Amino acid sequence: MDFSLSPELATLKDEVEAFVRHEVIPYEYDPRWTEHGPTDELRKELNGKAKAANLLAVHVAEEFGGRDLSHFEKAIVFEAAGYSMLGPVAIHCQAPDEGNIHLLQEIATPAQKEKFLRPLATAETRSCFAMTEPSPGAGSDPSALSTTAKPDGNGWVINGRKWLITGAQGAAFSIIMARTGDGPGDATMFLKELPDPTFNYARSLDTLDSSFMGGHGVIDIENLKVSGDDVLGEVGKGFRYAQIRLAPARLTHCMRWLGAARRAHVIATEYARERQAFGKPLGEHQGVSFMLADNEMDIYTSRLAIWRTAWSLDQGERASSESSMAKVICSEAIWRVVDRSMQILGGLGLTRDTMVERIFRDVRAFRIYDGPSEVHRWALGRRIVENKFRC
């Protein structure tokens, strides 16, 4: 297990870090970064800068213009991009597009890759992934999936309601998960071009976070028709394909948010060096210096968890348990880092004079999406008791 960086990877990391600092951070107070995420106008402007710097979508397969990064290489690059929450948007490694690109590369047909993947991989379009449903449908328990797809000639008719669908507003297509049988595992993924009146964007949800393109929406699917050619993969294997997408996608979330946590820590550290309190710099007070030390340890352990899981994925392992552990470890540690950083900043931390307040709101959501910490702990505990997993 070798975590050393090749000269090429070290150079790429430096290039992404410099790009984010000099080209992306100046956009952080642009009014086009709204409460429902950056606008497409802002995204395209940032994508143009990334393309000019030869940093656009570097993670995708070479046949689509990327550098075909390994999971470990993504860990290095995505953390560097995450130093600004607009960084992943700029280099086009943001969710849900990054996870959808990975899934399409793995299971899409050649025709589907040309139609859907190529424009997505080159940032010409955006996408969404429609699985989550309001109660009593699929949430933390995907087996509760209630959206149905019924056979109709050589195609299917889909009906259901989805919610918290990230990026649906403005997406060029959606991957839709629907039940195609009566068994608990009978689900299928479908591709659907958008916009379409039968894929009705009902409303945008006002959420705590604000860094995702297109925000989070409610979708009413009413007699949506797809052809047999729009089935992604094989009928009835939707849940299996979801794991192909979700295990790496959980990890890439960790990578990006670790960069944001590091940014918050740097802002707090600089403030602690400069701010005077009770006759000396704030950072010389033990209560503050201990918080800074704890931040460094949380960043360190998070990075190691990410790298170890990325290594497992690069060996061809499913790494489901490792991914679950990394998601819990990182989401909770990242939250602690940003929370401490806000505490160190005091009143300043509550304002938008720094990015910490905005990072704070976004990383709180990370403990819920991609599986709440409690669900991952429950799944890990079950595997441990059944002797199906041990470190």
Order of alpha helices (4+ residues) and beta strands (2+ residues): alpha-beta-beta-alpha-alpha-alpha-alpha-alpha-beta-beta-beta-beta-beta-beta-beta-beta-alpha-beta-beta-alpha-alpha-alpha-alpha
